[in-house]
Amino acid sequence: MSAARRCCPPRALAGLFVWHLRSTGILKIPCQFVHLYRVANSRLITFQYFNSPKRMYVTQCNRDLSQRAKPKSDSIVSPFHELQQLDQDKKVVQKISPVSPVHQSGSETASRSELREMKSAAEAEDSVVPVGTECREDRQWKEMKLQLDDLPGILARLSKIKLTALVVSTTSAGFAMAPVPFELTCFLLASLGTGLASCAANSINQFFEVPFDSNMNRTKNRPLVRGQISPLLAVCFAASCGIPGIALLTLGVNPLTGALGAFNIFLYTCCYTPLKRMSITNTWVGAVVGAIPPMMGWTAATGSLDAGALLLGGILYSWQFPHFNALSWSLREDYSRGGYCMMSVTHPGLCRRVALRHCLALIGLSAVAPVLDITTWTFPIISLPINLYISYLGFRFYRDADRSSSRKLFFCSLWHLPMLLLVMFTCKKSVLGKEDKGHLPGGSHETATEIRLP
């Protein structure tokens, strides 16, 4: 009994260990090893596919194999090569043959349709338009050939015919305002000589400003910039206008008028033109250039430089500041790109102030005219509304400083000057009244009496 009791505890412990192994599933470990070995053998084929060097990307989805390949990179083509290919393309223009009438018979319709098809095919072959060739020709430099039919228009643009017409009109106004009897021959000679001198000055101005005009949208189509005429021809045209013009004013009118014309050409070409790229004083110099033509008209009629000539020159001098400053305000980008030193570009505040000052100066100059015994006292009263209106637009330009106010001031100046000169001419004092008082320039009362005699 004692020995049996001693052996019971080890057996009980062994039974408990075996029961624990069964409950934890350790006995299933060999079976799991066998299962893992079989699964590994079944997946061996998939590993072989992934290790195959023939395929770069292989995936298995729903037992379907799909292969992905990287797209081939596009070759870099030069843009010049693409332009050459575009130039080589051709556009074929074909004409659509008209539909044959319904009432014709079948044989006639068939034969005529065949003839039309043959003609349309022949015309299509002849009407091949190489678009690339036209584009290539547009991009290439072309030699400009001067034709005699185009020469008058080119010379008119070279001489700035509109500006020349304005100069001649102000000269005519100065001649008409002179307190002397009207003489047609002298008037025509003075107008012709002044016009020729203006054409010469404008042509020389364009000759000097070719590299700068090519950078501006407003002047890039001038004849010298586009190469429509040669610089030699432009210089010859300027000389053929300037020399006869000054000679005509000196010999046909009087030496004083010829001297003023020569001085104006020198001032415009040798002072104003280079100053446009150096200092804003070019605007004041250009205003003097515009003020001389009415003085030339006065001296052509009277032969002397009187207070009336200075008054007309002062009116033209003040009128040019609102006119040009308003114009240059809308062209600031062009002037800056062309390299011109203008008030509107470098001193915008001064540009607006100067325009307003000279608008108000026109009112004062109009009031001085009857004091100098040039017009009657009705002239300051009649001219006051138009002077006040341009002063109002000058104030708007000074206050707002935008494109709209500058354009209104510029267009007002275009009609303000001719209307002011017209009103001044209608209010001019009569020559007979001055003859009675003996106030004719360059003569006495006896001379005045002789002028009235037939």
Secondary structure as GFF3:
##gff-version 3
##sequence-region A 1 454
A	DSSP	alpha_helix	2	24	.	.	.	ID=ss1
A	DSSP	three_ten_helix	26	28	.	.	.	ID=ss2
A	DSSP	alpha_helix	29	42	.	.	.	ID=ss3
A	DSSP	alpha_helix	44	50	.	.	.	ID=ss4
A	DSSP	beta_strand	58	61	.	.	.	ID=ss5
A	DSSP	beta_strand	64	67	.	.	.	ID=ss6
A	DSSP	alpha_helix	79	88	.	.	.	ID=ss7
A	DSSP	beta_strand	91	92	.	.	.	ID=ss8
A	DSSP	alpha_helix	106	126	.	.	.	ID=ss9
A	DSSP	beta_strand	128	129	.	.	.	ID=ss10
A	DSSP	alpha_helix	131	139	.	.	.	ID=ss11
A	DSSP	alpha_helix	151	158	.	.	.	ID=ss12
A	DSSP	alpha_helix	161	177	.	.	.	ID=ss13
A	DSSP	alpha_helix	184	208	.	.	.	ID=ss14
A	DSSP	alpha_helix	210	213	.	.	.	ID=ss15
A	DSSP	alpha_helix	223	226	.	.	.	ID=ss16
A	DSSP	alpha_helix	231	247	.	.	.	ID=ss17
A	DSSP	pi_helix	248	253	.	.	.	ID=ss18
A	DSSP	alpha_helix	255	266	.	.	.	ID=ss19
A	DSSP	pi_helix	267	272	.	.	.	ID=ss20
A	DSSP	alpha_helix	273	275	.	.	.	ID=ss21
A	DSSP	alpha_helix	282	302	.	.	.	ID=ss22
A	DSSP	alpha_helix	307	330	.	.	.	ID=ss23
A	DSSP	alpha_helix	332	338	.	.	.	ID=ss24
A	DSSP	alpha_helix	343	346	.	.	.	ID=ss25
A	DSSP	alpha_helix	348	368	.	.	.	ID=ss26
A	DSSP	alpha_helix	378	400	.	.	.	ID=ss27
A	DSSP	alpha_helix	403	426	.	.	.	ID=ss28
A	DSSP	alpha_helix	431	437	.	.	.	ID=ss29
A	DSSP	alpha_helix	445	452	.	.	.	ID=ss30
###
